[in-house]
């Protein structure tokens, strides 16, 4: 279902535009280099660094496939730092200025130790950490959600934040995500994990893959249904790369039992929201 309003339409336009900016210097934009906002998303399947101007307009960003995080936990600390440094240095070249501070995110409900690990990665890469926010709250901020639930379907986890009056009222997270989709696909077809991951990302094989991994999507929806029960949630907003399938919204909504809204380019929602917290 499409959520038609000016805030939603603006978010979708920025998502479509930002995808074209990845890996490229800013073009045709005037911005104050002293007021740039940076967000670093340490995901299960990739690391993405984005830069916004002072008005939260996307300028540029970089994404690199990586498996340095597992279920919200940094498992390859040195490699994570190396990737974030590489992205920072390339973006500084694009922008012609130093990037000194950044915001980051964690799945809802992770331990203080894991939150500190994310902080240490950014510090190790030369950033002052301005904020650490939970992923689904970051997504809600970018999408302009003031009432409802935001579900961030990442590589390793499904994170839920219930938003009331523009604030996070409740958050939860469970380890079911794109990684588990790939495991089901690999097991069903009897192929190696890496081969299944490539197949899962193939646009041409999307419909075939979705028929196999649909039970994982329905489990994610059941997790969401459990946590929103009793919170008077009428709308659920989806973000995260694992939700990119065409039929995801329909299958998810069939289980969760409320209106479900998925934006364009859902894998870019949370990184952009993270950067909005860099003050």
Secondary structure, 3 states (H helix, E strand, C coil): CCCCCHHHHHHHHHHHHHHHHECCCCCCCCCCHHHCEEEEEECCCEEEEEEECCCCCEEEEEEEECCCEECCEECCHHHHHHHHHHHHHHHHHHHCCCCCEEEEEECCCCCHHHHHHHHHHHHHCCCEEEEEEEHHHHHHHHHCCCCEEEEEECCCCEEEEEEECCEEEEEEEECCCHHHHHHHHHHHHCCCHHHHHHHHHCCCCHHHHHHHHHHHHHHHHHHHHHHHCCCCCCEEEEECHHHCCCCHHHHHHHHHCCEEEECCCHHHHHHHHHHCCCC
